[in-house]
Amino acid sequence: MLALAAPGVELLGITCVHGNTTVENVCKNTLRVLQACNKLEIPVFKGAAKPILGNSISAGHFHGQDGLGDAPDPNAPSLDLVQKEDAVSAMIRIVNENQGEVSLVATAPLTNLALAVRMDPSLPSKLRGLYIMGGNTESRGNTTVCAEFNFAADPEAAYIVLNDYQCPTYLACWEFTCYSKLSWEFCDAWLAQDTDKARFMARIFRHSIEASQSERLQKEFVAGTGLVSCDSYAMAAAVDDSFIVESDQYPVSVELTGTHTRGMMIVDTVGFLKKTHKAFIIKKVDMGKFEQMMMAALK
């Protein structure tokens, strides 16, 4: 919704993957959001149903079992609208058709991106940039002791992406998003806008807001309460470079085997990994600009 509302941004497609809920639900939810925005002409592609190794994890307790707060939607669009082409092929095709112009924004487990670079190793060199919501920098997990959800949901995929995508890479990591909360006062004004989009958002969001306001996350994490709209930070960075006010640049990778650290992002501050490619780790953003973009998303 943030991307659709941004001037000068063309959404070329949305690829779906397992994550907060099943990939079928993700496809259905994507179509529901596009319908709320009157943008059902944007193609939606179905991708991986499971991580590369191991079992899927779900975030149903926070996002609702259906991934959109379990809000009934009797007029939900039919899954027949999902494209016949699979997400990985579509990603490769769209990037090849628009070389140097596409920003890939990853707000879910990275399974599709890992499969895409295995199918077409030249893919990253044709991207304008890669923007990822995922990973963590202070080993504070939100899914396991040390791992953030998107990386924990497919550590192998995260490893492949962080090591094989040698393009400008921007990371909105879990702790950073928690330090950049939106106040509940802002959220009230945001959802109170007199539009169908705001009413849709209020319906699907009720579950997560209640979870946020009561959850242990509030008590044990960074001082202050508020909404952490994790994925929106990655999208805002892709939409407007000047949104990022401060960032670190380090080589990064992912731990695959630790008892407590599988799926945790590794930040190589010393140079032990002997990697030339460094990712931009977002540290501070322009919150005024962020609030404007979020407001515009529901206008």
Summary of the structure (lengths in Angstrom):
residues: 299
radius of gyration: 18.1
end to end distance: 9.9
largest distance: 54.5
contacts: 987
relative contact order: 0.15
helix: 42%
strand: 14%
